[in-house]
Amino acid sequence: MFDEKVFNFDISNIKHDLELEGMQINDNDINMFKMYAEDKVDMPELIEMIKNEPIEY
């Protein structure tokens, strides 16, 4: 299990860092990483999910 407050804090920092680079993450991205953080998916599964996710502009 993980501490959701810490996870949310880290997501805020990551979102900010990515925005500085001209990139954005959405709720679907956050949900995928939560699944990884909760050990619901492993890294290869997460990579496949990311590769199959439609690109949003």
PDB file of N, CA, C and O in Angstrom:
ATOM      1  N   MET A   1       0.850  -1.175   0.000  1.00  0.00           N
ATOM      2  CA  MET A   1       0.000   0.000   0.000  1.00  0.00           C
ATOM      3  C   MET A   1       0.898   1.241   0.000  1.00  0.00           C
ATOM      4  O   MET A   1       2.067   1.169   0.379  1.00  0.00           O
ATOM      5  N   PHE A   2       0.353   2.353  -0.419  1.00  0.00           N
ATOM      6  CA  PHE A   2       1.142   3.576  -0.467  1.00  0.00           C
ATOM      7  C   PHE A   2       0.371   4.709   0.183  1.00  0.00           C
ATOM      8  O   PHE A   2      -0.843   4.616   0.364  1.00  0.00           O
ATOM      9  N   ASP A   3       1.060   5.764   0.530  1.00  0.00           N
ATOM     10  CA  ASP A   3       0.455   6.939   1.154  1.00  0.00           C
ATOM     11  C   ASP A   3      -0.062   7.858   0.050  1.00  0.00           C
ATOM     12  O   ASP A   3       0.727   8.469  -0.672  1.00  0.00           O
ATOM     13  N   GLU A   4      -1.383   7.954  -0.083  1.00  0.00           N
ATOM     14  CA  GLU A   4      -1.967   8.725  -1.184  1.00  0.00           C
ATOM     15  C   GLU A   4      -1.600  10.201  -1.105  1.00  0.00           C
ATOM     16  O   GLU A   4      -1.452  10.848  -2.142  1.00  0.00           O
ATOM     17  N   LYS A   5      -1.448  10.752   0.101  1.00  0.00           N
ATOM     18  CA  LYS A   5      -1.054  12.170   0.219  1.00  0.00           C
ATOM     19  C   LYS A   5       0.328  12.387  -0.388  1.00  0.00           C
ATOM     20  O   LYS A   5       0.555  13.377  -1.084  1.00  0.00           O
ATOM     21  N   VAL A   6       1.248  11.464  -0.126  1.00  0.00           N
ATOM     22  CA  VAL A   6       2.588  11.569  -0.698  1.00  0.00           C
ATOM     23  C   VAL A   6       2.504  11.395  -2.205  1.00  0.00           C
ATOM     24  O   VAL A   6       3.161  12.119  -2.953  1.00  0.00           O
ATOM     25  N   PHE A   7       1.699  10.439  -2.654  1.00  0.00           N
ATOM     26  CA  PHE A   7       1.542  10.199  -4.091  1.00  0.00           C
ATOM     27  C   PHE A   7       0.991  11.442  -4.779  1.00  0.00           C
ATOM     28  O   PHE A   7       1.506  11.844  -5.822  1.00  0.00           O
ATOM     29  N   ASN A   8      -0.046  12.061  -4.216  1.00  0.00           N
ATOM     30  CA  ASN A   8      -0.619  13.265  -4.813  1.00  0.00           C
ATOM     31  C   ASN A   8       0.399  14.392  -4.852  1.00  0.00           C
ATOM     32  O   ASN A   8       0.464  15.138  -5.829  1.00  0.00           O
ATOM     33  N   PHE A   9       1.189  14.522  -3.804  1.00  0.00           N
ATOM     34  CA  PHE A   9       2.222  15.555  -3.771  1.00  0.00           C
ATOM     35  C   PHE A   9       3.229  15.311  -4.887  1.00  0.00           C
ATOM     36  O   PHE A   9       3.622  16.244  -5.587  1.00  0.00           O
ATOM     37  N   ASP A  10       3.638  14.082  -5.051  1.00  0.00           N
ATOM     38  CA  ASP A  10       4.594  13.755  -6.100  1.00  0.00           C
ATOM     39  C   ASP A  10       3.996  13.998  -7.485  1.00  0.00           C
ATOM     40  O   ASP A  10       4.692  14.484  -8.377  1.00  0.00           O
ATOM     41  N   ILE A  11       2.728  13.670  -7.675  1.00  0.00           N
ATOM     42  CA  ILE A  11       2.070  13.904  -8.963  1.00  0.00           C
ATOM     43  C   ILE A  11       2.034  15.394  -9.260  1.00  0.00           C
ATOM     44  O   ILE A  11       2.253  15.799 -10.401  1.00  0.00           O
ATOM     45  N   SER A  12       1.763  16.209  -8.260  1.00  0.00           N
ATOM     46  CA  SER A  12       1.756  17.664  -8.468  1.00  0.00           C
ATOM     47  C   SER A  12       3.110  18.150  -8.948  1.00  0.00           C
ATOM     48  O   SER A  12       3.196  18.969  -9.863  1.00  0.00           O
ATOM     49  N   ASN A  13       4.164  17.647  -8.333  1.00  0.00           N
ATOM     50  CA  ASN A  13       5.514  18.036  -8.754  1.00  0.00           C
ATOM     51  C   ASN A  13       5.824  17.548 -10.158  1.00  0.00           C
ATOM     52  O   ASN A  13       6.405  18.273 -10.965  1.00  0.00           O
ATOM     53  N   ILE A  14       5.435  16.321 -10.441  1.00  0.00           N
ATOM     54  CA  ILE A  14       5.678  15.767 -11.771  1.00  0.00           C
ATOM     55  C   ILE A  14       4.909  16.556 -12.815  1.00  0.00           C
ATOM     56  O   ILE A  14       5.455  16.889 -13.866  1.00  0.00           O
ATOM     57  N   LYS A  15       3.626  16.863 -12.531  1.00  0.00           N
ATOM     58  CA  LYS A  15       2.821  17.642 -13.476  1.00  0.00           C
ATOM     59  C   LYS A  15       3.472  18.995 -13.745  1.00  0.00           C
ATOM     60  O   LYS A  15       3.534  19.449 -14.888  1.00  0.00           O
ATOM     61  N   HIS A  16       3.953  19.630 -12.688  1.00  0.00           N
ATOM     62  CA  HIS A  16       4.598  20.940 -12.834  1.00  0.00           C
ATOM     63  C   HIS A  16       5.866  20.827 -13.671  1.00  0.00           C
ATOM     64  O   HIS A  16       6.094  21.630 -14.576  1.00  0.00           O
ATOM     65  N   ASP A  17       6.686  19.831 -13.365  1.00  0.00           N
ATOM     66  CA  ASP A  17       7.929  19.640 -14.120  1.00  0.00           C
ATOM     67  C   ASP A  17       7.650  19.372 -15.594  1.00  0.00           C
ATOM     68  O   ASP A  17       8.344  19.894 -16.467  1.00  0.00           O
ATOM     69  N   LEU A  18       6.632  18.555 -15.870  1.00  0.00           N
ATOM     70  CA  LEU A  18       6.294  18.257 -17.254  1.00  0.00           C
ATOM     71  C   LEU A  18       5.723  19.475 -17.975  1.00  0.00           C
ATOM     72  O   LEU A  18       5.991  19.675 -19.160  1.00  0.00           O
ATOM     73  N   GLU A  19       4.936  20.291 -17.269  1.00  0.00           N
ATOM     74  CA  GLU A  19       4.400  21.513 -17.870  1.00  0.00           C
ATOM     75  C   GLU A  19       5.525  22.463 -18.268  1.00  0.00           C
ATOM     76  O   GLU A  19       5.437  23.144 -19.290  1.00  0.00           O
ATOM     77  N   LEU A  20       6.574  22.506 -17.463  1.00  0.00           N
ATOM     78  CA  LEU A  20       7.725  23.342 -17.804  1.00  0.00           C
ATOM     79  C   LEU A  20       8.374  22.874 -19.101  1.00  0.00           C
ATOM     80  O   LEU A  20       8.965  23.672 -19.828  1.00  0.00           O
ATOM     81  N   GLU A  21       8.261  21.578 -19.387  1.00  0.00           N
ATOM     82  CA  GLU A  21       8.818  21.001 -20.612  1.00  0.00           C
ATOM     83  C   GLU A  21       7.799  20.987 -21.751  1.00  0.00           C
ATOM     84  O   GLU A  21       8.070  20.444 -22.822  1.00  0.00           O
ATOM     85  N   GLY A  22       6.614  21.589 -21.517  1.00  0.00           N
ATOM     86  CA  GLY A  22       5.586  21.634 -22.552  1.00  0.00           C
ATOM     87  C   GLY A  22       4.769  20.366 -22.652  1.00  0.00           C
ATOM     88  O   GLY A  22       4.121  20.129 -23.671  1.00  0.00           O
ATOM     89  N   MET A  23       4.788  19.539 -21.606  1.00  0.00           N
ATOM     90  CA  MET A  23       4.045  18.277 -21.606  1.00  0.00           C
ATOM     91  C   MET A  23       2.973  18.337 -20.517  1.00  0.00           C
ATOM     92  O   MET A  23       3.135  19.030 -19.512  1.00  0.00           O
ATOM     93  N   GLN A  24       1.901  17.618 -20.723  1.00  0.00           N
ATOM     94  CA  GLN A  24       0.841  17.550 -19.728  1.00  0.00           C
ATOM     95  C   GLN A  24       0.454  16.103 -19.485  1.00  0.00           C
ATOM     96  O   GLN A  24       0.552  15.267 -20.384  1.00  0.00           O
ATOM     97  N   ILE A  25       0.009  15.806 -18.259  1.00  0.00           N
ATOM     98  CA  ILE A  25      -0.528  14.485 -17.969  1.00  0.00           C
ATOM     99  C   ILE A  25      -1.989  14.660 -17.578  1.00  0.00           C
ATOM    100  O   ILE A  25      -2.382  15.692 -17.035  1.00  0.00           O
ATOM    101  N   ASN A  26      -2.783  13.640 -17.863  1.00  0.00           N
ATOM    102  CA  ASN A  26      -4.209  13.717 -17.553  1.00  0.00           C
ATOM    103  C   ASN A  26      -4.565  12.711 -16.464  1.00  0.00           C
ATOM    104  O   ASN A  26      -3.703  11.989 -15.962  1.00  0.00           O
ATOM    105  N   ASP A  27      -5.848  12.675 -16.106  1.00  0.00           N
ATOM    106  CA  ASP A  27      -6.301  11.769 -15.047  1.00  0.00           C
ATOM    107  C   ASP A  27      -6.057  10.305 -15.394  1.00  0.00           C
ATOM    108  O   ASP A  27      -5.771   9.500 -14.508  1.00  0.00           O
ATOM    109  N   ASN A  28      -6.167   9.954 -16.664  1.00  0.00           N
ATOM    110  CA  ASN A  28      -5.900   8.575 -17.073  1.00  0.00           C
ATOM    111  C   ASN A  28      -4.442   8.203 -16.792  1.00  0.00           C
ATOM    112  O   ASN A  28      -4.154   7.098 -16.334  1.00  0.00           O
ATOM    113  N   ASP A  29      -3.532   9.128 -17.068  1.00  0.00           N
ATOM    114  CA  ASP A  29      -2.108   8.887 -16.774  1.00  0.00           C
ATOM    115  C   ASP A  29      -1.911   8.659 -15.276  1.00  0.00           C
ATOM    116  O   ASP A  29      -1.201   7.741 -14.864  1.00  0.00           O
ATOM    117  N   ILE A  30      -2.542   9.497 -14.478  1.00  0.00           N
ATOM    118  CA  ILE A  30      -2.418   9.392 -13.020  1.00  0.00           C
ATOM    119  C   ILE A  30      -2.968   8.051 -12.547  1.00  0.00           C
ATOM    120  O   ILE A  30      -2.366   7.393 -11.698  1.00  0.00           O
ATOM    121  N   ASN A  31      -4.112   7.647 -13.096  1.00  0.00           N
ATOM    122  CA  ASN A  31      -4.705   6.369 -12.691  1.00  0.00           C
ATOM    123  C   ASN A  31      -3.809   5.192 -13.050  1.00  0.00           C
ATOM    124  O   ASN A  31      -3.719   4.231 -12.287  1.00  0.00           O
ATOM    125  N   MET A  32      -3.148   5.253 -14.198  1.00  0.00           N
ATOM    126  CA  MET A  32      -2.224   4.179 -14.571  1.00  0.00           C
ATOM    127  C   MET A  32      -1.067   4.094 -13.576  1.00  0.00           C
ATOM    128  O   MET A  32      -0.685   3.001 -13.158  1.00  0.00           O
ATOM    129  N   PHE A  33      -0.515   5.238 -13.199  1.00  0.00           N
ATOM    130  CA  PHE A  33       0.603   5.222 -12.253  1.00  0.00           C
ATOM    131  C   PHE A  33       0.153   4.804 -10.859  1.00  0.00           C
ATOM    132  O   PHE A  33       0.929   4.194 -10.123  1.00  0.00           O
ATOM    133  N   LYS A  34      -1.088   5.120 -10.480  1.00  0.00           N
ATOM    134  CA  LYS A  34      -1.621   4.638  -9.201  1.00  0.00           C
ATOM    135  C   LYS A  34      -1.705   3.120  -9.215  1.00  0.00           C
ATOM    136  O   LYS A  34      -1.363   2.462  -8.233  1.00  0.00           O
ATOM    137  N   MET A  35      -2.165   2.565 -10.341  1.00  0.00           N
ATOM    138  CA  MET A  35      -2.239   1.110 -10.456  1.00  0.00           C
ATOM    139  C   MET A  35      -0.853   0.493 -10.275  1.00  0.00           C
ATOM    140  O   MET A  35      -0.711  -0.545  -9.629  1.00  0.00           O
ATOM    141  N   TYR A  36       0.155   1.126 -10.840  1.00  0.00           N
ATOM    142  CA  TYR A  36       1.530   0.638 -10.682  1.00  0.00           C
ATOM    143  C   TYR A  36       1.979   0.776  -9.223  1.00  0.00           C
ATOM    144  O   TYR A  36       2.589  -0.135  -8.664  1.00  0.00           O
ATOM    145  N   ALA A  37       1.671   1.923  -8.617  1.00  0.00           N
ATOM    146  CA  ALA A  37       2.077   2.159  -7.228  1.00  0.00           C
ATOM    147  C   ALA A  37       1.404   1.176  -6.272  1.00  0.00           C
ATOM    148  O   ALA A  37       1.977   0.818  -5.243  1.00  0.00           O
ATOM    149  N   GLU A  38       0.195   0.742  -6.608  1.00  0.00           N
ATOM    150  CA  GLU A  38      -0.540  -0.205  -5.766  1.00  0.00           C
ATOM    151  C   GLU A  38      -0.258  -1.660  -6.151  1.00  0.00           C
ATOM    152  O   GLU A  38      -0.931  -2.571  -5.668  1.00  0.00           O
ATOM    153  N   ASP A  39       0.734  -1.881  -7.019  1.00  0.00           N
ATOM    154  CA  ASP A  39       1.116  -3.228  -7.472  1.00  0.00           C
ATOM    155  C   ASP A  39      -0.011  -3.965  -8.177  1.00  0.00           C
ATOM    156  O   ASP A  39      -0.073  -5.194  -8.133  1.00  0.00           O
ATOM    157  N   LYS A  40      -0.913  -3.214  -8.836  1.00  0.00           N
ATOM    158  CA  LYS A  40      -1.982  -3.843  -9.612  1.00  0.00           C
ATOM    159  C   LYS A  40      -1.486  -4.202 -11.010  1.00  0.00           C
ATOM    160  O   LYS A  40      -2.033  -5.099 -11.652  1.00  0.00           O
ATOM    161  N   VAL A  41      -0.458  -3.507 -11.481  1.00  0.00           N
ATOM    162  CA  VAL A  41       0.194  -3.823 -12.752  1.00  0.00           C
ATOM    163  C   VAL A  41       1.697  -3.755 -12.531  1.00  0.00           C
ATOM    164  O   VAL A  41       2.168  -3.040 -11.646  1.00  0.00           O
ATOM    165  N   ASP A  42       2.447  -4.494 -13.330  1.00  0.00           N
ATOM    166  CA  ASP A  42       3.907  -4.419 -13.240  1.00  0.00           C
ATOM    167  C   ASP A  42       4.421  -3.491 -14.362  1.00  0.00           C
ATOM    168  O   ASP A  42       3.637  -3.018 -15.185  1.00  0.00           O
ATOM    169  N   MET A  43       5.705  -3.243 -14.387  1.00  0.00           N
ATOM    170  CA  MET A  43       6.278  -2.279 -15.328  1.00  0.00           C
ATOM    171  C   MET A  43       6.001  -2.638 -16.790  1.00  0.00           C
ATOM    172  O   MET A  43       5.626  -1.751 -17.557  1.00  0.00           O
ATOM    173  N   PRO A  44       6.165  -3.899 -17.215  1.00  0.00           N
ATOM    174  CA  PRO A  44       5.854  -4.207 -18.618  1.00  0.00           C
ATOM    175  C   PRO A  44       4.387  -3.924 -18.976  1.00  0.00           C
ATOM    176  O   PRO A  44       4.096  -3.443 -20.071  1.00  0.00           O
ATOM    177  N   GLU A  45       3.467  -4.224 -18.047  1.00  0.00           N
ATOM    178  CA  GLU A  45       2.055  -3.934 -18.300  1.00  0.00           C
ATOM    179  C   GLU A  45       1.812  -2.427 -18.394  1.00  0.00           C
ATOM    180  O   GLU A  45       1.061  -1.967 -19.254  1.00  0.00           O
ATOM    181  N   LEU A  46       2.451  -1.661 -17.506  1.00  0.00           N
ATOM    182  CA  LEU A  46       2.315  -0.202 -17.527  1.00  0.00           C
ATOM    183  C   LEU A  46       2.833   0.357 -18.845  1.00  0.00           C
ATOM    184  O   LEU A  46       2.204   1.238 -19.432  1.00  0.00           O
ATOM    185  N   ILE A  47       3.953  -0.135 -19.307  1.00  0.00           N
ATOM    186  CA  ILE A  47       4.521   0.330 -20.576  1.00  0.00           C
ATOM    187  C   ILE A  47       3.564   0.039 -21.722  1.00  0.00           C
ATOM    188  O   ILE A  47       3.367   0.884 -22.595  1.00  0.00           O
ATOM    189  N   GLU A  48       2.967  -1.153 -21.727  1.00  0.00           N
ATOM    190  CA  GLU A  48       2.001  -1.495 -22.781  1.00  0.00           C
ATOM    191  C   GLU A  48       0.783  -0.579 -22.722  1.00  0.00           C
ATOM    192  O   GLU A  48       0.278  -0.152 -23.760  1.00  0.00           O
ATOM    193  N   MET A  49       0.308  -0.276 -21.514  1.00  0.00           N
ATOM    194  CA  MET A  49      -0.831   0.635 -21.367  1.00  0.00           C
ATOM    195  C   MET A  49      -0.492   2.008 -21.935  1.00  0.00           C
ATOM    196  O   MET A  49      -1.306   2.617 -22.629  1.00  0.00           O
ATOM    197  N   ILE A  50       0.692   2.487 -21.644  1.00  0.00           N
ATOM    198  CA  ILE A  50       1.118   3.800 -22.133  1.00  0.00           C
ATOM    199  C   ILE A  50       1.248   3.778 -23.647  1.00  0.00           C
ATOM    200  O   ILE A  50       0.830   4.721 -24.320  1.00  0.00           O
ATOM    201  N   LYS A  51       1.822   2.716 -24.187  1.00  0.00           N
ATOM    202  CA  LYS A  51       1.995   2.625 -25.637  1.00  0.00           C
ATOM    203  C   LYS A  51       0.658   2.573 -26.353  1.00  0.00           C
ATOM    204  O   LYS A  51       0.547   3.075 -27.471  1.00  0.00           O
ATOM    205  N   ASN A  52      -0.356   1.983 -25.745  1.00  0.00           N
ATOM    206  CA  ASN A  52      -1.663   1.834 -26.372  1.00  0.00           C
ATOM    207  C   ASN A  52      -2.615   2.988 -26.115  1.00  0.00           C
ATOM    208  O   ASN A  52      -3.705   3.045 -26.684  1.00  0.00           O
ATOM    209  N   GLU A  53      -2.198   3.910 -25.253  1.00  0.00           N
ATOM    210  CA  GLU A  53      -3.062   5.064 -24.932  1.00  0.00           C
ATOM    211  C   GLU A  53      -3.066   6.049 -26.097  1.00  0.00           C
ATOM    212  O   GLU A  53      -2.008   6.387 -26.629  1.00  0.00           O
ATOM    213  N   PRO A  54      -4.266   6.516 -26.500  1.00  0.00           N
ATOM    214  CA  PRO A  54      -4.298   7.515 -27.585  1.00  0.00           C
ATOM    215  C   PRO A  54      -3.640   8.815 -27.145  1.00  0.00           C
ATOM    216  O   PRO A  54      -3.743   9.212 -25.985  1.00  0.00           O
ATOM    217  N   ILE A  55      -2.974   9.462 -28.064  1.00  0.00           N
ATOM    218  CA  ILE A  55      -2.311  10.740 -27.788  1.00  0.00           C
ATOM    219  C   ILE A  55      -3.348  11.847 -27.785  1.00  0.00           C
ATOM    220  O   ILE A  55      -4.129  11.983 -28.727  1.00  0.00           O
ATOM    221  N   GLU A  56      -3.351  12.645 -26.708  1.00  0.00           N
ATOM    222  CA  GLU A  56      -4.291  13.765 -26.596  1.00  0.00           C
ATOM    223  C   GLU A  56      -3.515  15.064 -26.748  1.00  0.00           C
ATOM    224  O   GLU A  56      -2.436  15.227 -26.178  1.00  0.00           O
ATOM    225  N   TYR A  57      -4.070  15.974 -27.516  1.00  0.00           N
ATOM    226  CA  TYR A  57      -3.441  17.279 -27.699  1.00  0.00           C
ATOM    227  C   TYR A  57      -4.283  18.364 -27.105  1.00  0.00           C
ATOM    228  O   TYR A  57      -3.911  19.536 -27.165  1.00  0.00           O
TER     229      TYR A  57
END
